[in-house]
Amino acid sequence: MLIAGREERKMPVDHQALSERYATALAGGDLNVIDEVFTEDFVDEYPQSGEVIRGRNNLRSMMEHRPGRSSDTGPDLSSVRARASDEHRVLAPLFTVVRVQGRGNAGTTTLRARYADGSWWWIVVVYELRDGRIARSTSFFAPQFEAPEWRAPFVERRVIPEG
């Protein structure tokens, strides 16, 4: 872009900061961040369910109506199942950024999310940016599960954090 005879250089996008900003806001129930992070014509595809979200207004509406969310306070922590020994974990973020990779206008974010029913899910989002905002993404969801014993002789086991 030329401005007054000179080329304006855009600052590179900090993919880590972008992902953490969105995850932190979601965990706190701040849906206003959607306007900051996504383009107005944002498109997100969910290949596993065949759904396509078109427009950031639809994204906002979907997030406002998701189970386990109270409209005035963000996450409804009363809907999270917990044992007495887990009480301190309920206050942990409901969305946690695990890994971010990105360069230029493309990136991938891996998150862990705790759903209202208490289950843990892994979410991988492959995204494209336009003007520093997410314009298009494809989101994959996978429930956390116990590894089957038959694979034990062939794999290394890592500890998966509870929260």
N, CA and C atoms as an extended XYZ file, in Angstrom:
489
Properties=species:S:1:pos:R:3:atomname:S:1:resname:S:1:resid:I:1 pbc="F F F"
N         0.841       -1.161        0.000 N   MET     1
C         0.000        0.000        0.000 CA  MET     1
C         0.892        1.231        0.000 C   MET     1
N         0.578        2.209       -0.815 N   LEU     2
C         1.334        3.453       -0.889 CA  LEU     2
C         0.634        4.549       -0.102 C   LEU     2
N         1.383        5.227        0.731 N   ILE     3
C         0.872        6.360        1.481 CA  ILE     3
C         1.856        7.503        1.305 C   ILE     3
N         1.372        8.637        0.732 N   ALA     4
C         2.196        9.832        0.511 CA  ALA     4
C         3.526        9.474       -0.152 C   ALA     4
N         3.461        8.635       -1.192 N   GLY     5
C         4.650        8.310       -1.955 CA  GLY     5
C         5.567        7.272       -1.344 C   GLY     5
N         5.203        6.722       -0.226 N   ARG     6
C         6.033        5.669        0.378 CA  ARG     6
C         5.173        4.446        0.683 C   ARG     6
N         5.824        3.317        0.724 N   GLU     7
C         5.101        2.074        0.973 CA  GLU     7
C         4.933        1.859        2.471 C   GLU     7
N         3.684        1.583        2.895 N   GLU     8
C         3.418        1.282        4.292 CA  GLU     8
C         3.655       -0.205        4.516 C   GLU     8
N         4.400       -0.536        5.542 N   ARG     9
C         4.646       -1.935        5.870 CA  ARG     9
C         3.806       -2.318        7.070 C   ARG     9
N         3.074       -3.398        6.906 N   LYS    10
C         2.238       -3.875        7.996 CA  LYS    10
C         3.086       -4.671        8.968 C   LYS    10
N         2.733       -4.523       10.242 N   MET    11
C         3.411       -5.286       11.277 CA  MET    11
C         2.983       -6.744       11.148 C   MET    11
N         3.905       -7.675       11.337 N   PRO    12
C         3.509       -9.087       11.283 CA  PRO    12
C         2.548       -9.407       12.429 C   PRO    12
N         1.659      -10.338       12.174 N   VAL    13
C         0.675      -10.743       13.175 CA  VAL    13
C         1.340      -11.677       14.182 C   VAL    13
N         1.080      -11.440       15.451 N   ASP    14
C         1.548      -12.324       16.510 CA  ASP    14
C         0.478      -13.403       16.688 C   ASP    14
N         0.681      -14.544       16.056 N   HIS    15
C        -0.312      -15.617       16.069 CA  HIS    15
C        -0.589      -16.118       17.488 C   HIS    15
N         0.443      -16.197       18.314 N   GLN    16
C         0.275      -16.648       19.702 CA  GLN    16
C        -0.636      -15.684       20.455 C   GLN    16
N        -0.364      -14.388       20.339 N   ALA    17
C        -1.173      -13.388       21.046 CA  ALA    17
C        -2.620      -13.391       20.558 C   ALA    17
N        -2.815      -13.542       19.259 N   LEU    18
C        -4.161      -13.581       18.687 CA  LEU    18
C        -4.950      -14.766       19.246 C   LEU    18
N        -4.340      -15.937       19.260 N   SER    19
C        -5.007      -17.145       19.764 CA  SER    19
C        -5.295      -17.044       21.253 C   SER    19
N        -4.328      -16.556       22.019 N   GLU    20
C        -4.517      -16.441       23.466 CA  GLU    20
C        -5.569      -15.397       23.803 C   GLU    20
N        -5.606      -14.303       23.043 N   ARG    21
C        -6.612      -13.262       23.271 CA  ARG    21
C        -8.016      -13.844       23.111 C   ARG    21
N        -8.220      -14.596       22.055 N   TYR    22
C        -9.537      -15.173       21.793 CA  TYR    22
C        -9.901      -16.229       22.834 C   TYR    22
N        -8.981      -17.132       23.147 N   ALA    23
C        -9.262      -18.198       24.114 CA  ALA    23
C        -9.538      -17.625       25.499 C   ALA    23
N        -8.771      -16.634       25.913 N   THR    24
C        -8.971      -16.014       27.224 CA  THR    24
C       -10.329      -15.320       27.290 C   THR    24
N       -10.688      -14.624       26.216 N   ALA    25
C       -11.981      -13.935       26.181 CA  ALA    25
C       -13.137      -14.935       26.220 C   ALA    25
N       -13.016      -16.034       25.458 N   LEU    26
C       -14.066      -17.051       25.471 CA  LEU    26
C       -14.218      -17.655       26.859 C   LEU    26
N       -13.101      -17.954       27.491 N   ALA    27
C       -13.139      -18.545       28.822 CA  ALA    27
C       -13.802      -17.603       29.818 C   ALA    27
N       -13.660      -16.291       29.595 N   GLY    28
C       -14.256      -15.307       30.493 CA  GLY    28
C       -15.624      -14.837       30.062 C   GLY    28
N       -16.115      -15.361       28.949 N   GLY    29
C       -17.434      -14.975       28.476 CA  GLY    29
C       -17.481      -13.656       27.729 C   GLY    29
N       -16.327      -13.099       27.357 N   ASP    30
C       -16.273      -11.817       26.649 CA  ASP    30
C       -16.409      -12.044       25.147 C   ASP    30
N       -17.623      -11.994       24.640 N   LEU    31
C       -17.845      -12.229       23.220 CA  LEU    31
C       -17.573      -10.991       22.370 C   LEU    31
N       -17.307       -9.856       22.995 N   ASN    32
C       -16.953       -8.650       22.230 CA  ASN    32
C       -15.658       -8.833       21.458 C   ASN    32
N       -14.829       -9.765       21.918 N   VAL    33
C       -13.559      -10.022       21.241 CA  VAL    33
C       -13.781      -10.540       19.822 C   VAL    33
N       -14.949      -11.104       19.548 N   ILE    34
C       -15.241      -11.614       18.204 CA  ILE    34
C       -15.078      -10.516       17.169 C   ILE    34
N       -15.506       -9.287       17.492 N   ASP    35
C       -15.370       -8.166       16.556 CA  ASP    35
C       -13.908       -7.792       16.329 C   ASP    35
N       -13.074       -8.010       17.323 N   GLU    36
C       -11.650       -7.679       17.214 CA  GLU    36
C       -10.867       -8.731       16.431 C   GLU    36
N       -11.254       -9.973       16.564 N   VAL    37
C       -10.447      -11.087       16.059 CA  VAL    37
C       -10.884      -11.580       14.677 C   VAL    37
N       -12.159      -11.444       14.337 N   PHE    38
C       -12.687      -12.015       13.094 CA  PHE    38
C       -13.155      -10.931       12.121 C   PHE    38
N       -13.014      -11.215       10.825 N   THR    39
C       -13.547      -10.318        9.809 CA  THR    39
C       -15.067      -10.440        9.797 C   THR    39
N       -15.733       -9.425        9.276 N   GLU    40
C       -17.200       -9.442        9.230 CA  GLU    40
C       -17.724      -10.614        8.402 C   GLU    40
N       -16.992      -10.958        7.317 N   ASP    41
C       -17.423      -12.046        6.429 CA  ASP    41
C       -16.739      -13.381        6.749 C   ASP    41
N       -16.304      -13.540        7.978 N   PHE    42
C       -15.644      -14.756        8.465 CA  PHE    42
C       -16.432      -16.013        8.093 C   PHE    42
N       -15.697      -17.086        7.730 N   VAL    43
C       -16.292      -18.391        7.432 CA  VAL    43
C       -15.506      -19.451        8.197 C   VAL    43
N       -16.227      -20.312        8.926 N   ASP    44
C       -15.600      -21.420        9.644 CA  ASP    44
C       -16.296      -22.707        9.232 C   ASP    44
N       -15.514      -23.699        8.854 N   GLU    45
C       -16.056      -24.998        8.458 CA  GLU    45
C       -15.778      -26.020        9.545 C   GLU    45
N       -16.789      -26.843        9.841 N   TYR    46
C       -16.679      -27.961       10.775 CA  TYR    46
C       -16.823      -29.231        9.943 C   TYR    46
N       -15.733      -29.799        9.417 N   PRO    47
C       -15.832      -30.972        8.546 CA  PRO    47
C       -16.498      -32.176        9.201 C   PRO    47
N       -16.325      -32.342       10.503 N   GLN    48
C       -16.858      -33.525       11.173 CA  GLN    48
C       -18.383      -33.538       11.249 C   GLN    48
N       -19.002      -32.346       11.264 N   SER    49
C       -20.463      -32.289       11.349 CA  SER    49
C       -21.099      -31.779       10.058 C   SER    49
N       -20.272      -31.276        9.136 N   GLY    50
C       -20.790      -30.741        7.888 CA  GLY    50
C       -21.349      -29.334        8.012 C   GLY    50
N       -21.082      -28.651        9.120 N   GLU    51
C       -21.597      -27.299        9.334 CA  GLU    51
C       -20.627      -26.243        8.810 C   GLU    51
N       -21.186      -25.117        8.384 N   VAL    52
C       -20.400      -23.957        7.973 CA  VAL    52
C       -21.011      -22.740        8.666 C   VAL    52
N       -20.186      -21.997        9.370 N   ILE    53
C       -20.627      -20.764       10.017 CA  ILE    53
C       -20.232      -19.629        9.081 C   ILE    53
N       -21.195      -18.843        8.634 N   ARG    54
C       -20.922      -17.717        7.737 CA  ARG    54
C       -21.201      -16.408        8.458 C   ARG    54
N       -20.160      -15.606        8.603 N   GLY    55
C       -20.282      -14.289        9.217 CA  GLY    55
C       -20.014      -14.311       10.707 C   GLY    55
N       -19.348      -13.251       11.175 N   ARG    56
C       -19.022      -13.209       12.604 CA  ARG    56
C       -20.267      -13.023       13.464 C   ARG    56
N       -21.368      -12.456       12.896 N   ASN    57
C       -22.604      -12.351       13.670 CA  ASN    57
C       -23.174      -13.723       13.986 C   ASN    57
N       -23.091      -14.656       13.043 N   ASN    58
C       -23.542      -16.017       13.308 CA  ASN    58
C       -22.633      -16.703       14.323 C   ASN    58
N       -21.335      -16.433       14.258 N   LEU    59
C       -20.409      -16.991       15.248 CA  LEU    59
C       -20.782      -16.488       16.635 C   LEU    59
N       -21.006      -15.175       16.744 N   ARG    60
C       -21.374      -14.599       18.042 CA  ARG    60
C       -22.673      -15.224       18.556 C   ARG    60
N       -23.685      -15.327       17.698 N   SER    61
C       -24.972      -15.899       18.114 CA  SER    61
C       -24.811      -17.349       18.561 C   SER    61
N       -24.008      -18.104       17.829 N   MET    62
C       -23.776      -19.497       18.200 CA  MET    62
C       -23.109      -19.571       19.577 C   MET    62
N       -22.108      -18.725       19.812 N   MET    63
C       -21.407      -18.740       21.093 CA  MET    63
C       -22.338      -18.286       22.226 C   MET    63
N       -23.248      -17.362       21.947 N   GLU    64
C       -24.199      -16.900       22.962 CA  GLU    64
C       -25.177      -18.002       23.368 C   GLU    64
N       -25.449      -18.921       22.469 N   HIS    65
C       -26.439      -19.965       22.729 CA  HIS    65
C       -25.835      -21.328       23.069 C   HIS    65
N       -24.524      -21.405       23.198 N   ARG    66
C       -23.932      -22.712       23.472 CA  ARG    66
C       -24.311      -23.182       24.873 C   ARG    66
N       -24.509      -24.485       25.032 N   PRO    67
C       -24.874      -25.025       26.352 CA  PRO    67
C       -23.802      -24.698       27.385 C   PRO    67
N       -24.254      -24.413       28.592 N   GLY    68
C       -23.316      -24.143       29.682 CA  GLY    68
C       -22.891      -22.705       29.778 C   GLY    68
N       -23.477      -21.819       28.975 N   ARG    69
C       -23.124      -20.407       29.021 CA  ARG    69
C       -24.299      -19.614       29.557 C   ARG    69
N       -24.023      -18.767       30.517 N   SER    70
C       -25.033      -17.857       31.042 CA  SER    70
C       -24.881      -16.551       30.287 C   SER    70
N       -25.962      -15.983       29.785 N   SER    71
C       -25.890      -14.811       28.916 CA  SER    71
C       -25.279      -13.585       29.580 C   SER    71
N       -25.367      -13.479       30.887 N   ASP    72
C       -24.850      -12.272       31.518 CA  ASP    72
C       -23.510      -12.466       32.210 C   ASP    72
N       -23.068      -13.703       32.390 N   THR    73
C       -21.823      -13.908       33.139 CA  THR    73
C       -20.782      -14.730       32.398 C   THR    73
N       -21.033      -15.091       31.169 N   GLY    74
C       -20.084      -15.941       30.468 CA  GLY    74
C       -20.321      -17.383       30.842 C   GLY    74
N       -19.268      -18.145       31.081 N   PRO    75
C       -19.456      -19.567       31.373 CA  PRO    75
C       -20.300      -19.767       32.622 C   PRO    75
N       -21.230      -20.694       32.571 N   ASP    76
C       -22.062      -21.046       33.713 CA  ASP    76
C       -21.358      -22.171       34.451 C   ASP    76
N       -20.562      -21.815       35.450 N   LEU    77
C       -19.759      -22.807       36.152 CA  LEU    77
C       -20.612      -23.785       36.941 C   LEU    77
N       -21.859      -23.437       37.221 N   SER    78
C       -22.723      -24.372       37.946 CA  SER    78
C       -23.063      -25.583       37.088 C   SER    78
N       -22.887      -25.468       35.769 N   SER    79
C       -23.211      -26.591       34.888 CA  SER    79
C       -22.038      -27.550       34.709 C   SER    79
N       -20.875      -27.208       35.237 N   VAL    80
C       -19.707      -28.071       35.100 CA  VAL    80
C       -19.738      -29.118       36.201 C   VAL    80
N       -19.672      -30.398       35.800 N   ARG    81
C       -19.653      -31.486       36.783 CA  ARG    81
C       -18.288      -31.529       37.450 C   ARG    81
N       -18.284      -31.643       38.756 N   ALA    82
C       -17.009      -31.729       39.468 CA  ALA    82
C       -17.202      -32.488       40.769 C   ALA    82
N       -16.177      -33.228       41.148 N   ARG    83
C       -16.166      -33.885       42.454 CA  ARG    83
C       -15.571      -32.895       43.442 C   ARG    83
N       -15.791      -33.130       44.718 N   ALA    84
C       -15.267      -32.224       45.742 CA  ALA    84
C       -13.760      -32.039       45.588 C   ALA    84
N       -13.051      -33.104       45.219 N   SER    85
C       -11.598      -33.004       45.070 CA  SER    85
C       -11.203      -32.173       43.849 C   SER    85
N       -12.159      -31.946       42.915 N   ASP    86
C       -11.869      -31.181       41.704 CA  ASP    86
C       -12.313      -29.729       41.817 C   ASP    86
N       -12.821      -29.333       42.969 N   GLU    87
C       -13.431      -28.018       43.099 CA  GLU    87
C       -12.521      -26.893       42.620 C   GLU    87
N       -11.229      -26.968       42.935 N   HIS    88
C       -10.300      -25.916       42.532 CA  HIS    88
C       -10.086      -25.893       41.015 C   HIS    88
N       -10.316      -26.987       40.337 N   ARG    89
C       -10.098      -27.048       38.893 CA  ARG    89
C       -11.220      -26.393       38.094 C   ARG    89
N       -12.378      -26.267       38.651 N   VAL    90
C       -13.511      -25.694       37.934 CA  VAL    90
C       -13.218      -24.258       37.530 C   VAL    90
N       -12.407      -23.561       38.284 N   LEU    91
C       -12.087      -22.174       37.976 CA  LEU    91
C       -11.003      -22.037       36.920 C   LEU    91
N       -10.433      -23.148       36.477 N   ALA    92
C        -9.420      -23.112       35.425 CA  ALA    92
C       -10.076      -22.663       34.113 C   ALA    92
N        -9.293      -22.130       33.197 N   PRO    93
C        -9.872      -21.697       31.924 CA  PRO    93
C       -10.618      -22.825       31.222 C   PRO    93
N       -11.743      -22.471       30.602 N   LEU    94
C       -12.509      -23.456       29.859 CA  LEU    94
C       -11.906      -23.688       28.489 C   LEU    94
N       -11.103      -22.761       28.007 N   PHE    95
C       -10.373      -22.898       26.750 CA  PHE    95
C        -8.915      -22.603       27.046 C   PHE    95
N        -8.017      -23.535       26.721 N   THR    96
C        -6.595      -23.361       26.981 CA  THR    96
C        -5.821      -23.547       25.685 C   THR    96
N        -5.028      -22.553       25.321 N   VAL    97
C        -4.182      -22.662       24.138 CA  VAL    97
C        -3.027      -23.592       24.471 C   VAL    97
N        -2.847      -24.634       23.660 N   VAL    98
C        -1.787      -25.608       23.873 CA  VAL    98
C        -0.610      -25.327       22.950 C   VAL    98
N        -0.906      -25.005       21.690 N   ARG    99
C         0.166      -24.778       20.714 CA  ARG    99
C        -0.351      -23.880       19.601 C   ARG    99
N         0.518      -22.987       19.139 N   VAL   100
C         0.189      -22.103       18.027 CA  VAL   100
C         1.356      -22.112       17.059 C   VAL   100
N         1.042      -22.276       15.790 N   GLN   101
C         2.045      -22.151       14.745 CA  GLN   101
C         1.468      -21.220       13.691 C   GLN   101
N         2.258      -20.262       13.246 N   GLY   102
C         1.756      -19.372       12.221 CA  GLY   102
C         2.855      -18.520       11.630 C   GLY   102
N         2.638      -18.170       10.380 N   ARG   103
C         3.567      -17.301        9.683 CA  ARG   103
C         2.758      -16.583        8.611 C   ARG   103
N         2.974      -15.299        8.504 N   GLY   104
C         2.245      -14.546        7.500 CA  GLY   104
C         0.755      -14.578        7.782 C   GLY   104
N        -0.024      -14.964        6.785 N   ASN   105
C        -1.480      -14.942        6.907 CA  ASN   105
C        -2.099      -16.313        7.148 C   ASN   105
N        -1.319      -17.278        7.627 N   ALA   106
C        -1.855      -18.610        7.876 CA  ALA   106
C        -1.332      -19.134        9.215 C   ALA   106
N        -2.188      -19.887        9.904 N   GLY   107
C        -1.764      -20.433       11.181 CA  GLY   107
C        -2.622      -21.594       11.615 C   GLY   107
N        -2.149      -22.250       12.676 N   THR   108
C        -2.856      -23.370       13.285 CA  THR   108
C        -2.790      -23.200       14.795 C   THR   108
N        -3.933      -23.367       15.442 N   THR   109
C        -4.002      -23.299       16.898 CA  THR   109
C        -4.571      -24.607       17.420 C   THR   109
N        -3.926      -25.161       18.451 N   THR   110
C        -4.436      -26.336       19.143 CA  THR   110
C        -4.867      -25.886       20.528 C   THR   110
N        -6.106      -26.246       20.887 N   LEU   111
C        -6.659      -25.867       22.186 CA  LEU   111
C        -7.209      -27.085       22.898 C   LEU   111
N        -7.334      -26.975       24.214 N   ARG   112
C        -8.111      -27.926       25.000 CA  ARG   112
C        -9.292      -27.148       25.539 C   ARG   112
N       -10.442      -27.793       25.556 N   ALA   113
C       -11.643      -27.127       26.046 CA  ALA   113
C       -12.392      -28.056       26.985 C   ALA   113
N       -12.910      -27.486       28.030 N   ARG   114
C       -13.763      -28.249       28.954 CA  ARG   114
C       -15.198      -27.859       28.650 C   ARG   114
N       -15.988      -28.828       28.266 N   TYR   115
C       -17.378      -28.592       27.917 CA  TYR   115
C       -18.245      -28.572       29.177 C   TYR   115
N       -19.451      -28.091       29.038 N   ALA   116
C       -20.367      -27.948       30.174 CA  ALA   116
C       -20.645      -29.272       30.874 C   ALA   116
N       -20.556      -30.375       30.154 N   ASP   117
C       -20.797      -31.685       30.772 CA  ASP   117
C       -19.575      -32.218       31.509 C   ASP   117
N       -18.486      -31.438       31.512 N   GLY   118
C       -17.265      -31.835       32.215 CA  GLY   118
C       -16.263      -32.568       31.348 C   GLY   118
N       -16.614      -32.885       30.119 N   SER   119
C       -15.692      -33.616       29.245 CA  SER   119
C       -14.626      -32.681       28.671 C   SER   119
N       -13.471      -33.262       28.378 N   TRP   120
C       -12.360      -32.517       27.781 CA  TRP   120
C       -12.284      -32.833       26.296 C   TRP   120
N       -12.070      -31.815       25.501 N   TRP   121
C       -11.967      -31.954       24.053 CA  TRP   121
C       -10.712      -31.260       23.558 C   TRP   121
N       -10.176      -31.766       22.468 N   TRP   122
C        -9.072      -31.134       21.757 CA  TRP   122
C        -9.675      -30.456       20.531 C   TRP   122
N        -9.234      -29.247       20.261 N   ILE   123
C        -9.724      -28.488       19.109 CA  ILE   123
C        -8.509      -28.018       18.314 C   ILE   123
N        -8.516      -28.291       17.027 N   VAL   124
C        -7.458      -27.818       16.135 CA  VAL   124
C        -8.115      -26.906       15.112 C   VAL   124
N        -7.608      -25.674       15.028 N   VAL   125
C        -8.158      -24.679       14.114 CA  VAL   125
C        -7.071      -24.275       13.122 C   VAL   125
N        -7.350      -24.487       11.844 N   VAL   126
C        -6.457      -24.057       10.773 CA  VAL   126
C        -7.098      -22.796       10.193 C   VAL   126
N        -6.356      -21.683       10.186 N   TYR   127
C        -6.988      -20.417        9.821 CA  TYR   127
C        -6.173      -19.602        8.828 C   TYR   127
N        -6.872      -18.660        8.193 N   GLU   128
C        -6.266      -17.690        7.280 CA  GLU   128
C        -6.651      -16.296        7.758 C   GLU   128
N        -5.705      -15.380        7.676 N   LEU   129
C        -5.927      -14.008        8.118 CA  LEU   129
C        -6.099      -13.057        6.934 C   LEU   129
N        -6.841      -11.994        7.189 N   ARG   130
C        -6.918      -10.868        6.273 CA  ARG   130
C        -6.878       -9.615        7.134 C   ARG   130
N        -5.928       -8.746        6.858 N   ASP   131
C        -5.766       -7.504        7.630 CA  ASP   131
C        -5.663       -7.767        9.130 C   ASP   131
N        -4.968       -8.850        9.506 N   GLY   132
C        -4.714       -9.143       10.905 CA  GLY   132
C        -5.856       -9.810       11.647 C   GLY   132
N        -6.936      -10.133       10.943 N   ARG   133
C        -8.083      -10.800       11.566 CA  ARG   133
C        -8.329      -12.145       10.883 C   ARG   133
N        -8.952      -13.055       11.618 N   ILE   134
C        -9.252      -14.368       11.051 CA  ILE   134
C       -10.418      -14.219       10.074 C   ILE   134
N       -10.168      -14.601        8.811 N   ALA   135
C       -11.178      -14.493        7.761 CA  ALA   135
C       -11.798      -15.850        7.439 C   ALA   135
N       -11.030      -16.900        7.597 N   ARG   136
C       -11.502      -18.243        7.238 CA  ARG   136
C       -10.805      -19.240        8.147 C   ARG   136
N       -11.553      -20.274        8.553 N   SER   137
C       -10.932      -21.325        9.359 CA  SER   137
C       -11.655      -22.641        9.141 C   SER   137
N       -10.945      -23.699        9.483 N   THR   138
C       -11.506      -25.036        9.515 CA  THR   138
C       -11.193      -25.571       10.905 C   THR   138
N       -12.231      -25.998       11.631 N   SER   139
C       -12.076      -26.424       13.023 CA  SER   139
C       -12.381      -27.908       13.162 C   SER   139
N       -11.479      -28.605       13.833 N   PHE   140
C       -11.621      -30.045       14.077 CA  PHE   140
C       -11.742      -30.268       15.580 C   PHE   140
N       -12.651      -31.149       15.989 N   PHE   141
C       -12.921      -31.422       17.392 CA  PHE   141
C       -12.716      -32.909       17.673 C   PHE   141
N       -12.052      -33.206       18.790 N   ALA   142
C       -11.843      -34.605       19.161 CA  ALA   142
C       -11.945      -34.738       20.678 C   ALA   142
N       -12.748      -35.679       21.152 N   PRO   143
C       -12.837      -35.879       22.603 CA  PRO   143
C       -11.559      -36.528       23.122 C   PRO   143
N       -11.189      -36.151       24.335 N   GLN   144
C       -10.055      -36.816       24.981 CA  GLN   144
C       -10.504      -38.223       25.371 C   GLN   144
N        -9.631      -39.215       25.232 N   PHE   145
C       -10.005      -40.588       25.555 CA  PHE   145
C        -8.820      -41.333       26.134 C   PHE   145
N        -9.135      -42.409       26.828 N   GLU   146
C        -8.106      -43.279       27.396 CA  GLU   146
C        -7.490      -44.118       26.275 C   GLU   146
N        -6.202      -44.254       26.302 N   ALA   147
C        -5.513      -45.074       25.300 CA  ALA   147
C        -5.831      -46.551       25.548 C   ALA   147
N        -6.069      -47.308       24.484 N   PRO   148
C        -6.340      -48.741       24.659 CA  PRO   148
C        -5.065      -49.483       25.049 C   PRO   148
N        -5.228      -50.489       25.869 N   GLU   149
C        -4.085      -51.273       26.359 CA  GLU   149
C        -3.318      -51.976       25.245 C   GLU   149
N        -3.973      -52.383       24.181 N   TRP   150
C        -3.296      -53.142       23.128 CA  TRP   150
C        -2.165      -52.348       22.476 C   TRP   150
N        -2.199      -51.013       22.571 N   ARG   151
C        -1.131      -50.203       21.971 CA  ARG   151
C         0.043      -49.979       22.916 C   ARG   151
N        -0.115      -50.319       24.190 N   ALA   152
C         0.910      -50.034       25.203 CA  ALA   152
C         2.321      -50.491       24.823 C   ALA   152
N         2.517      -51.668       24.222 N   PRO   153
C         3.878      -52.093       23.900 CA  PRO   153
C         4.539      -51.262       22.793 C   PRO   153
N         3.759      -50.474       22.073 N   PHE   154
C         4.283      -49.791       20.897 CA  PHE   154
C         4.397      -48.278       21.049 C   PHE   154
N         3.912      -47.743       22.163 N   VAL   155
C         3.846      -46.293       22.312 CA  VAL   155
C         4.471      -45.832       23.617 C   VAL   155
N         4.737      -44.576       23.650 N   GLU   156
C         5.171      -43.892       24.855 CA  GLU   156
C         3.936      -43.204       25.424 C   GLU   156
N         3.711      -43.262       26.698 N   ARG   157
C         2.538      -42.605       27.294 CA  ARG   157
C         2.965      -41.313       27.963 C   ARG   157
N         2.227      -40.273       27.651 N   ARG   158
C         2.437      -38.971       28.294 CA  ARG   158
C         1.295      -38.714       29.246 C   ARG   158
N         1.556      -37.969       30.264 N   VAL   159
C         0.510      -37.599       31.218 CA  VAL   159
C        -0.285      -36.444       30.595 C   VAL   159
N        -1.590      -36.610       30.570 N   ILE   160
C        -2.458      -35.543       30.074 CA  ILE   160
C        -2.988      -34.799       31.286 C   ILE   160
N        -2.739      -33.498       31.358 N   PRO   161
C        -3.204      -32.750       32.538 CA  PRO   161
C        -4.705      -32.784       32.666 C   PRO   161
N        -5.197      -32.802       33.887 N   GLU   162
C        -6.635      -32.810       34.146 CA  GLU   162
C        -7.253      -31.467       33.825 C   GLU   162
N        -6.549      -30.402       33.981 N   GLY   163
C        -7.176      -29.093       33.771 CA  GLY   163
C        -6.225      -28.025       33.496 C   GLY   163
